[in-house]
Amino acid sequence: MIPNKLLSKWMEFIRENPEHAQRFTECFWPSQLRSKSVALDMLAPDLAIYHPYGSRCHDIYIFGGWYGVFAQLFASRYANCKIHNIDVDPSCEFVFNKINIYPQITHTTDNMATFKYPTKPTYVINTSTEHVTQETYDIWWNNIPSGTKYLIQSNNFFALEEHIRCSDTMDEFLDINHLQDNNEWVKEIDCGMRSDGEPFIRFMAIGVK
């Protein structure tokens, strides 16, 4: 369930910033929302057991977080998390500052390969691994502190120009993302059909590096 105050803020942004409307609404394809919803459900065993205002606080790092829509959905569900939204595109910061209603979310414009963690992460999340080269991903992966939990997604939607590192199968996804042996959960998320009529699948893995 999306809180009314959050939905109203998004609609207000579209009304007041029509020049950003088309790109912003790309965040709300059914496949986007479904993959984020499944991810939040899968994290519940780790994050929902703590009282929202208790002493335990989780540091969550979302890479390729775009405008922070996923970060806001995350904050609306898990109030005991400090969320760091990171994206390389400098235009994302303007949109984030217009739509964000949660003080526990911060936004940083940075390349995931050069990002320095200011705190020890509880989770690193990357739902945009198809948007980066193998070299960038490898550097990012190697920089994750050992013992950190991760949630990683990609897909088989090769037709989109921005998707430069997709996977055909779950095995390929696990292989190119170095996730073969350390997963607690793996899941294929049915997202409907691609433009070529083939199934559109998002691959997801959760584990500990």
ZADO-1210 file (C-alpha; in nm, 4 decimals, padded with zeros to 6 digits):
<atoms>
<atom x="00.0000" y="00.0000" z="00.0000" code="MET" pos="1"/>
<atom x="00.1428" y="00.3380" z="-00.1024" code="ILE" pos="2"/>
<atom x="00.0736" y="00.6039" z="00.1625" code="PRO" pos="3"/>
<atom x="-00.1621" y="00.8788" z="00.0461" code="ASN" pos="4"/>
<atom x="00.0853" y="01.1534" z="00.1370" code="LYS" pos="5"/>
<atom x="00.3516" y="00.9903" z="-00.0812" code="LEU" pos="6"/>
<atom x="00.1211" y="00.9386" z="-00.3780" code="LEU" pos="7"/>
<atom x="00.0026" y="01.3002" z="-00.3481" code="SER" pos="8"/>
<atom x="00.3630" y="01.4233" z="-00.3497" code="LYS" pos="9"/>
<atom x="00.4390" y="01.2330" z="-00.6698" code="TRP" pos="10"/>
<atom x="00.1292" y="01.3720" z="-00.8428" code="MET" pos="11"/>
<atom x="00.2144" y="01.7226" z="-00.7251" code="GLU" pos="12"/>
<atom x="00.5589" y="01.6898" z="-00.8812" code="PHE" pos="13"/>
<atom x="00.4117" y="01.5813" z="-01.2155" code="ILE" pos="14"/>
<atom x="00.1650" y="01.8711" z="-01.2171" code="ARG" pos="15"/>
<atom x="00.4286" y="02.1296" z="-01.1321" code="GLU" pos="16"/>
<atom x="00.7142" y="01.9880" z="-01.3433" code="ASN" pos="17"/>
<atom x="00.5632" y="01.8654" z="-01.6720" code="PRO" pos="18"/>
<atom x="00.9055" y="01.8710" z="-01.8397" code="GLU" pos="19"/>
<atom x="01.0085" y="01.5831" z="-01.6098" code="HIS" pos="20"/>
<atom x="00.6789" y="01.3960" z="-01.6217" code="ALA" pos="21"/>
<atom x="00.7566" y="01.1468" z="-01.8979" code="GLN" pos="22"/>
<atom x="01.0858" y="01.0308" z="-01.7498" code="ARG" pos="23"/>
<atom x="00.9534" y="01.0304" z="-01.3925" code="PHE" pos="24"/>
<atom x="00.6575" y="00.8113" z="-01.4810" code="THR" pos="25"/>
<atom x="00.8982" y="00.5490" z="-01.6172" code="GLU" pos="26"/>
<atom x="00.9329" y="00.4532" z="-01.2482" code="CYS" pos="27"/>
<atom x="00.5763" y="00.3264" z="-01.2425" code="PHE" pos="28"/>
<atom x="00.5583" y="00.0540" z="-01.5040" code="TRP" pos="29"/>
<atom x="00.3805" y="-00.2490" z="-01.3515" code="PRO" pos="30"/>
<atom x="00.7022" y="-00.4509" z="-01.3806" code="SER" pos="31"/>
<atom x="00.8934" y="-00.1849" z="-01.1854" code="GLN" pos="32"/>
<atom x="00.6407" y="-00.1724" z="-00.9033" code="LEU" pos="33"/>
<atom x="00.6034" y="-00.5502" z="-00.8885" code="ARG" pos="34"/>
<atom x="00.9775" y="-00.6119" z="-00.8648" code="SER" pos="35"/>
<atom x="01.0105" y="-00.3544" z="-00.5866" code="LYS" pos="36"/>
<atom x="00.7131" y="-00.4975" z="-00.3984" code="SER" pos="37"/>
<atom x="00.8561" y="-00.8502" z="-00.4144" code="VAL" pos="38"/>
<atom x="01.1923" y="-00.7195" z="-00.2917" code="ALA" pos="39"/>
<atom x="01.0326" y="-00.5460" z="00.0074" code="LEU" pos="40"/>
<atom x="00.8367" y="-00.8612" z="00.0939" code="ASP" pos="41"/>
<atom x="01.1516" y="-01.0728" z="00.0788" code="MET" pos="42"/>
<atom x="01.3327" y="-00.8379" z="00.3177" code="LEU" pos="43"/>
<atom x="01.0583" y="-00.8580" z="00.5808" code="ALA" pos="44"/>
<atom x="01.2143" y="-01.1424" z="00.7855" code="PRO" pos="45"/>
<atom x="01.5236" y="-00.9286" z="00.8447" code="ASP" pos="46"/>
<atom x="01.3757" y="-00.5801" z="00.8755" code="LEU" pos="47"/>
<atom x="01.0203" y="-00.6089" z="01.0076" code="ALA" pos="48"/>
<atom x="01.1070" y="-00.7780" z="01.3361" code="ILE" pos="49"/>
<atom x="01.2495" y="-00.4638" z="01.4946" code="TYR" pos="50"/>
<atom x="01.0347" y="-00.1930" z="01.6471" code="HIS" pos="51"/>
<atom x="01.0362" y="00.1123" z="01.4147" code="PRO" pos="52"/>
<atom x="01.1467" y="00.3412" z="01.6935" code="TYR" pos="53"/>
<atom x="01.3734" y="00.0986" z="01.8745" code="GLY" pos="54"/>
<atom x="01.7489" y="00.1239" z="01.9150" code="SER" pos="55"/>
<atom x="01.8265" y="-00.0987" z="01.6160" code="ARG" pos="56"/>
<atom x="01.8798" y="00.1020" z="01.2984" code="CYS" pos="57"/>
<atom x="01.9678" y="-00.0477" z="00.9629" code="HIS" pos="58"/>
<atom x="02.1831" y="00.1323" z="00.7053" code="ASP" pos="59"/>
<atom x="02.0471" y="00.0512" z="00.3607" code="ILE" pos="60"/>
<atom x="02.2386" y="00.1510" z="00.0459" code="TYR" pos="61"/>
<atom x="02.0404" y="00.1543" z="-00.2788" code="ILE" pos="62"/>
<atom x="02.2574" y="00.1834" z="-00.5899" code="PHE" pos="63"/>
<atom x="02.1095" y="00.2958" z="-00.9189" code="GLY" pos="64"/>
<atom x="01.8296" y="00.4356" z="-00.7031" code="GLY" pos="65"/>
<atom x="01.7245" y="00.6880" z="-00.9666" code="TRP" pos="66"/>
<atom x="01.4809" y="00.9443" z="-00.8224" code="TYR" pos="67"/>
<atom x="01.4376" y="00.7595" z="-00.4948" code="GLY" pos="68"/>
<atom x="01.0914" y="00.6147" z="-00.5555" code="VAL" pos="69"/>
<atom x="01.2042" y="00.2731" z="-00.4329" code="PHE" pos="70"/>
<atom x="01.3796" y="00.4356" z="-00.1364" code="ALA" pos="71"/>
<atom x="01.0543" y="00.6083" z="-00.0423" code="GLN" pos="72"/>
<atom x="00.8553" y="00.2856" z="-00.0703" code="LEU" pos="73"/>
<atom x="01.1226" y="00.1273" z="00.1473" code="PHE" pos="74"/>
<atom x="01.0997" y="00.4037" z="00.4106" code="ALA" pos="75"/>
<atom x="00.7205" y="00.3886" z="00.4167" code="SER" pos="76"/>
<atom x="00.7387" y="00.0211" z="00.5119" code="ARG" pos="77"/>
<atom x="01.0511" y="-00.0010" z="00.7282" code="TYR" pos="78"/>
<atom x="01.0821" y="00.3071" z="00.9456" code="ALA" pos="79"/>
<atom x="01.3805" y="00.1654" z="01.1348" code="ASN" pos="80"/>
<atom x="01.6110" y="00.2103" z="00.8357" code="CYS" pos="81"/>
<atom x="01.8421" y="00.4900" z="00.7307" code="LYS" pos="82"/>
<atom x="01.8408" y="00.4784" z="00.3521" code="ILE" pos="83"/>
<atom x="02.1156" y="00.6036" z="00.1222" code="HIS" pos="84"/>
<atom x="01.9965" y="00.6535" z="-00.2379" code="ASN" pos="85"/>
<atom x="02.2862" y="00.6656" z="-00.4869" code="ILE" pos="86"/>
<atom x="02.2710" y="00.7405" z="-00.8587" code="ASP" pos="87"/>
<atom x="02.5300" y="00.8547" z="-01.1114" code="VAL" pos="88"/>
<atom x="02.2861" y="01.0808" z="-01.2999" code="ASP" pos="89"/>
<atom x="02.3078" y="01.4352" z="-01.1527" code="PRO" pos="90"/>
<atom x="01.9565" y="01.5205" z="-01.2732" code="SER" pos="91"/>
<atom x="01.8119" y="01.2690" z="-01.0271" code="CYS" pos="92"/>
<atom x="01.8990" y="01.4876" z="-00.7292" code="GLU" pos="93"/>
<atom x="01.6638" y="01.7668" z="-00.8388" code="PHE" pos="94"/>
<atom x="01.3703" y="01.5262" z="-00.8653" code="VAL" pos="95"/>
<atom x="01.4587" y="01.3530" z="-00.5396" code="PHE" pos="96"/>
<atom x="01.4617" y="01.6819" z="-00.3507" code="ASN" pos="97"/>
<atom x="01.1188" y="01.7674" z="-00.4903" code="LYS" pos="98"/>
<atom x="00.9461" y="01.4382" z="-00.4072" code="ILE" pos="99"/>
<atom x="01.1128" y="01.3091" z="-00.0917" code="ASN" pos="100"/>
<atom x="00.9071" y="01.3240" z="00.2289" code="ILE" pos="101"/>
<atom x="01.1221" y="01.0999" z="00.4495" code="TYR" pos="102"/>
<atom x="01.4066" y="01.2554" z="00.6523" code="PRO" pos="103"/>
<atom x="01.5755" y="00.9155" z="00.6926" code="GLN" pos="104"/>
<atom x="01.6568" y="00.9074" z="00.3187" code="ILE" pos="105"/>
<atom x="01.9609" y="01.0855" z="00.1778" code="THR" pos="106"/>
<atom x="02.0556" y="01.1142" z="-00.1888" code="HIS" pos="107"/>
<atom x="02.4102" y="01.1106" z="-00.3269" code="THR" pos="108"/>
<atom x="02.5182" y="01.1689" z="-00.6859" code="THR" pos="109"/>
<atom x="02.8047" y="00.9259" z="-00.7386" code="ASP" pos="110"/>
<atom x="02.9298" y="00.6407" z="-00.9528" code="ASN" pos="111"/>
<atom x="02.8683" y="00.3114" z="-00.7761" code="MET" pos="112"/>
<atom x="03.2223" y="00.1991" z="-00.8652" code="ALA" pos="113"/>
<atom x="03.3831" y="00.4891" z="-00.6758" code="THR" pos="114"/>
<atom x="03.1341" y="00.5238" z="-00.3912" code="PHE" pos="115"/>
<atom x="03.2800" y="00.5231" z="-00.0381" code="LYS" pos="116"/>
<atom x="03.0582" y="00.3887" z="00.2399" code="TYR" pos="117"/>
<atom x="03.0266" y="00.6467" z="00.5210" code="PRO" pos="118"/>
<atom x="02.8800" y="00.3802" z="00.7528" code="THR" pos="119"/>
<atom x="02.8817" y="00.0016" z="00.7706" code="LYS" pos="120"/>
<atom x="02.5940" y="-00.1191" z="00.5513" code="PRO" pos="121"/>
<atom x="02.3317" y="-00.3625" z="00.6716" code="THR" pos="122"/>
<atom x="02.2130" y="-00.4202" z="00.3166" code="TYR" pos="123"/>
<atom x="02.3389" y="-00.3131" z="-00.0238" code="VAL" pos="124"/>
<atom x="02.0687" y="-00.3147" z="-00.2887" code="ILE" pos="125"/>
<atom x="02.1180" y="-00.2918" z="-00.6623" code="ASN" pos="126"/>
<atom x="01.8094" y="-00.3383" z="-00.8788" code="THR" pos="127"/>
<atom x="01.9740" y="-00.1787" z="-01.1851" code="SER" pos="128"/>
<atom x="02.2652" y="-00.4098" z="-01.2599" code="THR" pos="129"/>
<atom x="02.1611" y="-00.4350" z="-01.6256" code="GLU" pos="130"/>
<atom x="02.2441" y="-00.0648" z="-01.6671" code="HIS" pos="131"/>
<atom x="02.6187" y="-00.0924" z="-01.5958" code="VAL" pos="132"/>
<atom x="02.9180" y="-00.2530" z="-01.7635" code="THR" pos="133"/>
<atom x="03.0738" y="-00.5678" z="-01.6253" code="GLN" pos="134"/>
<atom x="03.3806" y="-00.3682" z="-01.5233" code="GLU" pos="135"/>
<atom x="03.1733" y="-00.1182" z="-01.3231" code="THR" pos="136"/>
<atom x="02.9744" y="-00.3951" z="-01.1586" code="TYR" pos="137"/>
<atom x="03.2867" y="-00.5918" z="-01.0661" code="ASP" pos="138"/>
<atom x="03.4477" y="-00.2903" z="-00.8979" code="ILE" pos="139"/>
<atom x="03.1238" y="-00.2151" z="-00.7125" code="TRP" pos="140"/>
<atom x="03.0888" y="-00.5759" z="-00.5972" code="TRP" pos="141"/>
<atom x="03.4482" y="-00.5955" z="-00.4777" code="ASN" pos="142"/>
<atom x="03.3990" y="-00.2774" z="-00.2723" code="ASN" pos="143"/>
<atom x="03.1098" y="-00.4217" z="-00.0716" code="ILE" pos="144"/>
<atom x="03.2376" y="-00.5032" z="00.2798" code="PRO" pos="145"/>
<atom x="03.2584" y="-00.8761" z="00.3520" code="SER" pos="146"/>
<atom x="02.9685" y="-01.0010" z="00.5614" code="GLY" pos="147"/>
<atom x="02.7254" y="-00.7482" z="00.4138" code="THR" pos="148"/>
<atom x="02.3801" y="-00.8642" z="00.3066" code="LYS" pos="149"/>
<atom x="02.2777" y="-00.7907" z="-00.0510" code="TYR" pos="150"/>
<atom x="01.9706" y="-00.7813" z="-00.2711" code="LEU" pos="151"/>
<atom x="02.0468" y="-00.7771" z="-00.6429" code="ILE" pos="152"/>
<atom x="01.8162" y="-00.7765" z="-00.9450" code="GLN" pos="153"/>
<atom x="01.8495" y="-00.7818" z="-01.3219" code="SER" pos="154"/>
<atom x="01.6311" y="-00.8932" z="-01.6118" code="ASN" pos="155"/>
<atom x="01.6148" y="-01.0458" z="-01.9584" code="ASN" pos="156"/>
<atom x="01.4837" y="-00.7320" z="-02.1351" code="PHE" pos="157"/>
<atom x="01.7595" y="-00.6917" z="-02.3958" code="PHE" pos="158"/>
<atom x="01.5535" y="-00.4709" z="-02.6301" code="ALA" pos="159"/>
<atom x="01.5840" y="-00.1579" z="-02.4144" code="LEU" pos="160"/>
<atom x="01.8849" y="00.0480" z="-02.5234" code="GLU" pos="161"/>
<atom x="01.9768" y="00.1360" z="-02.1635" code="GLU" pos="162"/>
<atom x="02.0048" y="-00.2324" z="-02.0746" code="HIS" pos="163"/>
<atom x="02.3650" y="-00.3225" z="-02.1552" code="ILE" pos="164"/>
<atom x="02.4170" y="-00.6284" z="-01.9285" code="ARG" pos="165"/>
<atom x="02.1045" y="-00.8427" z="-01.9158" code="CYS" pos="166"/>
<atom x="02.0833" y="-01.2171" z="-01.8555" code="SER" pos="167"/>
<atom x="01.8944" y="-01.4895" z="-02.0396" code="ASP" pos="168"/>
<atom x="01.8635" y="-01.7231" z="-01.7408" code="THR" pos="169"/>
<atom x="01.8888" y="-01.7295" z="-01.3643" code="MET" pos="170"/>
<atom x="02.2157" y="-01.9244" z="-01.3886" code="ASP" pos="171"/>
<atom x="02.3664" y="-01.6569" z="-01.6128" code="GLU" pos="172"/>
<atom x="02.2432" y="-01.3820" z="-01.3784" code="PHE" pos="173"/>
<atom x="02.4048" y="-01.5523" z="-01.0802" code="LEU" pos="174"/>
<atom x="02.7280" y="-01.6122" z="-01.2712" code="ASP" pos="175"/>
<atom x="02.7932" y="-01.2617" z="-01.4081" code="ILE" pos="176"/>
<atom x="02.7007" y="-01.1042" z="-01.0737" code="ASN" pos="177"/>
<atom x="02.9243" y="-01.3370" z="-00.8654" code="HIS" pos="178"/>
<atom x="02.6287" y="-01.4826" z="-00.6758" code="LEU" pos="179"/>
<atom x="02.6669" y="-01.8536" z="-00.7414" code="GLN" pos="180"/>
<atom x="02.7417" y="-01.9864" z="-00.3923" code="ASP" pos="181"/>
<atom x="02.6222" y="-01.7447" z="-00.1252" code="ASN" pos="182"/>
<atom x="02.2481" y="-01.6938" z="-00.1700" code="ASN" pos="183"/>
<atom x="01.9744" y="-01.7339" z="00.0884" code="GLU" pos="184"/>
<atom x="01.7004" y="-01.6677" z="-00.1683" code="TRP" pos="185"/>
<atom x="01.6785" y="-01.6644" z="-00.5461" code="VAL" pos="186"/>
<atom x="01.3605" y="-01.5749" z="-00.7286" code="LYS" pos="187"/>
<atom x="01.2320" y="-01.5198" z="-01.0811" code="GLU" pos="188"/>
<atom x="00.9715" y="-01.2427" z="-01.0944" code="ILE" pos="189"/>
<atom x="00.7163" y="-01.2724" z="-01.3736" code="ASP" pos="190"/>
<atom x="00.6760" y="-00.9271" z="-01.5310" code="CYS" pos="191"/>
<atom x="00.4576" y="-01.0169" z="-01.8297" code="GLY" pos="192"/>
<atom x="00.5761" y="-01.0121" z="-02.1901" code="MET" pos="193"/>
<atom x="00.8577" y="-00.8298" z="-02.3670" code="ARG" pos="194"/>
<atom x="00.7968" y="-00.6386" z="-02.6882" code="SER" pos="195"/>
<atom x="00.9119" y="-00.9456" z="-02.8873" code="ASP" pos="196"/>
<atom x="00.6433" y="-01.1598" z="-02.7253" code="GLY" pos="197"/>
<atom x="00.8842" y="-01.3494" z="-02.4999" code="GLU" pos="198"/>
<atom x="00.8429" y="-01.3620" z="-02.1201" code="PRO" pos="199"/>
<atom x="00.9838" y="-01.0625" z="-01.9318" code="PHE" pos="200"/>
<atom x="01.1547" y="-01.1891" z="-01.6184" code="ILE" pos="201"/>
<atom x="01.3378" y="-01.0121" z="-01.3379" code="ARG" pos="202"/>
<atom x="01.5956" y="-01.2196" z="-01.1573" code="PHE" pos="203"/>
<atom x="01.6601" y="-01.1564" z="-00.7879" code="MET" pos="204"/>
<atom x="01.9055" y="-01.2905" z="-00.5328" code="ALA" pos="205"/>
<atom x="01.9424" y="-01.2205" z="-00.1609" code="ILE" pos="206"/>
<atom x="02.2423" y="-01.3371" z="00.0396" code="GLY" pos="207"/>
<atom x="02.5572" y="-01.2419" z="00.2287" code="VAL" pos="208"/>
<atom x="02.8804" y="-01.1442" z="00.0547" code="LYS" pos="209"/>
</atoms>
